[in-house]
Amino acid sequence: MIGRVFLWGENWAMKRLISAALWFYAFWYLGSTASLAIGVPDLLGPVLGLSAGLIVGIDPRHVIWRRTARAGWSAA
C-alpha cells in the first residue's frame, strides 16, 4: 500500500522517469525492427530510443507534463 501511494501519488518526477524509460525501450524496439525490415544499420534503434526518451523526459514545450500552479500563487 505504501509503495503504491508513493509511486502513483503526487510524485511527478517518478512518473516522468518511468515514462521516459518506457518510451526509450519502445522506440528502441521499433527502430531495431524497422532496421531489420528495411535493411538500414542497427544504430537506428538506439538513436530512436534515445531521442524519444529524451523528448518525453525533458518535454521542452511542456505539452506532456504541464506545470501545476504552486500553492499561494495565482495566474493574475
Residue pairs with C-beta under 8 A, 6 or more apart in sequence:
6 14
7 14
8 15
12 65
16 56
16 57
16 59
16 65
17 57
19 56
19 57
19 64
20 53
20 54
20 56
20 57
21 53
23 49
23 52
23 53
23 55
23 56
23 57
24 49
24 50
24 52
24 53
25 49
26 49
26 52
27 45
27 48
27 49
27 51
27 52
27 53
28 45
28 46
28 48
28 49
28 50
29 45
29 49
30 45
30 48
31 44
31 45
31 46
31 47
31 48
31 49
32 42
32 44
32 45
34 40
34 44
34 45
35 41
35 42
35 43
35 44
35 45
56 64
59 65
69 75
